[in-house]
Amino acid sequence: MNTLDVQKYGATEKKILIVDDYESERLLMVDTLTRAGYMQITQAENGFEAIGRFQGGGYDLVISDVMMPGMGGLELLKRIRKIDPITPVILITAHPETEVAVSAIKTGAVDFLPKPFKIEDLLFKVNIYLRERKILEEGPADRNIDFQEKLSELSRQSYIYDSIENSAGHNEEIFQKIVDLSLRVVDGSSCAILLVDREEGQFYPQIVKGEDEGVYRSVVIPQLRNLYEDVLTSGEAVMVHSDRHPLISPSVICAPLMIRNMNFGILVVRKKMNGSVFSDKDFHYIVSLTKRASLNLENKVLYESLYSSVVDTLKSLVASVQVRDHYTEEHSTRVMTLALRIGEKAGCSEEELECLKISAMLHDVGKIAIPDSILLKPDRLTFEEFTVIKTHPLIGENILKPISLFDRERKIIQHHHERWDGKGYPGGLSGKDIPFLSRILAVADSFDAMTNNRPYRNALSPEIALEELKKNRYTQFDGDVVDLFLPLFEKGNS
């Protein structure tokens, strides 16, 4: 879970109590939930300690082991129910199918985690039941069975939508997330995304995951071909139950994946063997998931197409500057390479690196408005001419301003000539008020400018340029960024 936009339902404020006599298991759960954005987590070693903590302050969710010395999870559950009948309690047990589990459900446990549990399952259940708790707190006082069922459905739908909306990365990564989500939401045993080649009439498994993954590719997929073709032809999902068909037993759901009303593949989910069949609600969840996923993928394709078109247009502007000043485009390419190396060493995210890449590539686009007499002058610039040159970051920012896709990049470009000491331009920003990626761009830009010939001076050696960067740490440049950059040009790294 990539925090699943936890702020949407106030997860950072939710209080969770974890009860387990094994410290290592408690710490694993604490670490997992903290990384997912849950910040208020309390621990207890047994039921007695847990009840004391629970009475001292309300909790939004309790996760407890069943078998503990003193007071176990079942007795803890009974006491919690007397204090607060709506706080969800998830029990962890090595035997979720026993009479103990049945008794716990009757007492009021909302769910189980089998030992050893999967981290993804823990996050899924915590997310679902905290959502239910929030809706319950805001819902009507009459909490009958029908209300509880609608509550459960609403929380799962919310989880599906948020999960899909927060899916990012390459198509392969998004497909993997869709498969993982499908398995969790309907408790499936296996799931696959099959892409279709209409010209060849073939289905190609893109992602396959689950208990029968080994035979899915070679046996199940070919044998169920007629079912897949029906789904593609109709454009509608189907649910099939069978206690006789070995490839369907006990239950299979197939749903189309579409972009612009064109089927490009299908999602296939199979129920766990020897278990109950998929319900109508399960079918509804998978249909909702595939429709949401299809919309998300369609938007991604449209965005990437628009993004690529805009980038190509802006690159043509840079190229038009290059026609006048051959140095500019080559300089931008070199600066982009250097900036990305610094960004990677700084631990920048993929999103930040992409932003840095675009910003570096376009950082001098504003020079399109600088007259040739200044841009190509073979001598040093006068004060007035330098004042004109100093306008190019703002011009570049204004060129990108109408394009909402590049809101962040235009700010990076606008401030890449700021100085750490506040003596830069155009805003006179200083220190950490300068965007971090602008500070990276400033170091890469300056190093490349120093180490390449210009009409008014010869290039400096890399050694001298590095000394200039060192000399200007925490005056012109962010010293931390310089320190990240210097090792890149140590002997053997350049």
BELHUSUL-V202706 format. One record per backbone hydrogen bond with DSSP energy under -1.0 kcal/mol. CO is the residue of the C=O (numbers start at 0). NH is the residue of the N-H. E is the energy in kcal/mol with one decimal. If there is no record, write none. Layout:
<<CO:NH:E> <CO:NH:E>>
This chain:
<<2:5:-1.3> <4:7:-2.5> <5:8:-1.1> <5:10:-2.5> <6:9:-1.2> <9:12:-1.5> <10:13:-1.2> <14:59:-2.3> <14:60:-1.3> <15:41:-2.9> <16:62:-2.8> <17:43:-2.1> <18:64:-2.2> <21:25:-1.9> <22:26:-2.9> <23:27:-1.8> <24:28:-2.0> <25:29:-2.7> <26:30:-2.7> <27:31:-2.3> <28:32:-2.7> <29:33:-2.5> <30:34:-2.3> <31:35:-1.1> <32:37:-2.6> <33:36:-1.6> <39:15:-2.5> <41:17:-3.0> <43:19:-2.0> <45:49:-2.2> <46:50:-2.6> <47:51:-1.8> <48:52:-2.0> <49:53:-2.9> <50:54:-2.6> <51:55:-1.2> <60:16:-2.5> <61:89:-2.8> <62:18:-3.1> <63:91:-2.7> <65:72:-2.5> <68:70:-1.5> <70:46:-1.7> <71:75:-1.9> <72:76:-2.3> <73:77:-2.0> <74:78:-2.1> <75:79:-2.5> <76:80:-2.2> <77:81:-1.3> <78:82:-1.4> <79:83:-3.4> <87:61:-2.2> <88:109:-2.0> <89:63:-2.6> <90:112:-2.4> <91:65:-2.1> <92:114:-1.6> <94:97:-1.4> <97:101:-1.6> <98:102:-2.7> <99:103:-2.3> <100:104:-2.4> <101:105:-2.1> <102:106:-1.8> <103:107:-1.5> <103:108:-2.4> <110:90:-2.2> <112:92:-2.0> <117:121:-2.1> <118:122:-2.4> <119:123:-2.2> <120:124:-2.5> <121:125:-2.5> <122:126:-2.4> <123:127:-2.5> <124:128:-2.5> <125:129:-1.9> <126:130:-1.8> <127:131:-2.1> <128:132:-2.1> <129:133:-2.1> <130:134:-2.4> <131:135:-2.8> <132:136:-2.3> <133:137:-1.3> <134:138:-1.2> <140:142:-1.4> <141:143:-1.1> <143:147:-2.3> <144:148:-2.3> <145:149:-2.2> <146:150:-2.6> <147:151:-2.5> <148:152:-2.3> <149:153:-2.6> <150:154:-2.4> <151:155:-1.9> <152:156:-2.4> <153:157:-2.4> <154:158:-2.1> <155:159:-2.7> <156:160:-2.7> <157:161:-2.5> <158:162:-2.5> <159:163:-2.5> <160:164:-2.8> <161:165:-1.8> <163:166:-1.6> <169:173:-2.2> <170:174:-3.0> <171:175:-2.0> <172:176:-2.0> <173:177:-2.2> <174:178:-2.2> <175:179:-2.5> <176:180:-2.6> <177:181:-2.3> <178:182:-2.1> <179:183:-1.8> <180:184:-2.7> <181:185:-1.8> <182:187:-1.7> <188:210:-2.7> <189:269:-2.7> <190:208:-2.7> <191:267:-2.8> <192:205:-2.9> <192:206:-1.3> <193:265:-2.3> <194:203:-3.5> <196:200:-1.7> <196:201:-1.6> <201:196:-2.8> <203:194:-2.9> <206:192:-2.3> <208:190:-3.1> <209:212:-1.4> <211:215:-1.5> <214:218:-2.8> <214:219:-1.6> <215:220:-2.8> <218:222:-2.1> <219:223:-2.0> <221:224:-1.2> <223:227:-1.9> <224:228:-2.5> <225:229:-1.9> <226:230:-1.9> <227:231:-2.3> <228:232:-2.6> <229:233:-2.5> <230:234:-2.3> <237:253:-2.6> <239:251:-2.5> <244:247:-1.3> <244:248:-3.1> <249:241:-1.6> <250:270:-2.6> <251:239:-2.9> <252:268:-2.8> <253:237:-2.5> <254:266:-3.2> <256:263:-2.4> <256:264:-1.2> <258:261:-1.3> <261:258:-2.3> <263:195:-2.0> <264:256:-3.0> <265:193:-2.7> <266:254:-2.4> <267:191:-2.2> <268:252:-2.7> <269:188:-3.2> <269:189:-1.3> <271:274:-1.2> <278:282:-2.2> <279:283:-2.3> <280:284:-2.7> <281:285:-2.4> <282:286:-2.4> <283:287:-2.5> <284:288:-2.6> <285:289:-2.7> <286:290:-2.3> <287:291:-2.5> <288:292:-2.9> <289:293:-2.6> <290:294:-2.1> <291:295:-2.4> <292:296:-2.7> <293:297:-2.5> <294:298:-2.6> <295:299:-2.1> <296:300:-2.5> <297:301:-2.6> <298:302:-2.9> <299:303:-2.8> <300:304:-2.2> <301:305:-2.6> <302:306:-3.5> <303:307:-2.6> <304:308:-2.1> <305:309:-2.6> <306:310:-2.6> <307:311:-2.3> <308:312:-1.9> <309:313:-2.5> <310:314:-2.7> <311:315:-1.7> <312:316:-1.2> <313:317:-2.0> <314:318:-2.5> <315:319:-1.7> <316:320:-1.4> <317:321:-2.0> <318:322:-1.6> <320:324:-3.1> <324:327:-1.7> <326:330:-2.7> <327:331:-2.5> <328:332:-2.3> <329:333:-2.2> <330:334:-2.8> <331:335:-2.2> <332:336:-1.9> <333:337:-2.4> <334:338:-3.1> <335:339:-2.3> <336:340:-1.7> <337:341:-2.1> <338:342:-2.9> <339:343:-2.6> <340:344:-1.8> <341:345:-2.0> <342:347:-2.6> <343:346:-1.1> <348:352:-2.6> <349:353:-2.3> <350:354:-2.1> <351:355:-2.7> <352:356:-2.5> <353:357:-2.2> <354:358:-2.5> <355:359:-2.7> <356:360:-2.1> <357:361:-1.9> <361:364:-2.1> <363:366:-2.0> <364:367:-1.7> <365:368:-1.7> <366:369:-1.5> <370:373:-1.4> <370:374:-3.0> <371:375:-2.7> <381:385:-2.6> <382:386:-1.8> <383:387:-1.4> <384:388:-2.3> <385:389:-2.2> <387:390:-1.8> <388:391:-2.0> <390:394:-2.3> <391:395:-2.5> <392:396:-2.1> <393:397:-2.3> <394:398:-2.1> <395:399:-1.7> <396:400:-1.1> <399:402:-1.9> <402:405:-1.9> <403:406:-1.4> <405:409:-2.4> <407:411:-1.7> <408:412:-2.6> <409:413:-2.3> <410:414:-1.5> <412:415:-1.2> <414:417:-1.5> <416:424:-1.6> <418:421:-1.7> <419:430:-1.9> <429:432:-2.0> <430:433:-1.5> <434:438:-1.8> <435:439:-1.9> <436:440:-2.3> <437:441:-2.2> <438:442:-1.5> <439:443:-2.1> <440:444:-2.9> <441:445:-2.3> <442:446:-2.3> <443:447:-2.1> <444:448:-2.3> <445:449:-2.3> <446:450:-1.7> <449:459:-3.2> <453:456:-1.5> <456:453:-2.6> <460:464:-2.4> <461:465:-2.5> <462:466:-1.8> <463:467:-2.0> <464:468:-2.0> <465:469:-2.4> <466:470:-2.7> <467:471:-1.4> <469:472:-1.5> <471:474:-1.7> <471:475:-1.2> <471:476:-2.3> <474:420:-2.4> <475:419:-1.4> <476:473:-2.3> <477:481:-2.1> <478:482:-2.4> <479:483:-1.4> <480:484:-1.9> <481:485:-2.6> <484:487:-1.5> <485:488:-1.9> <486:489:-1.1> <489:492:-2.8>>
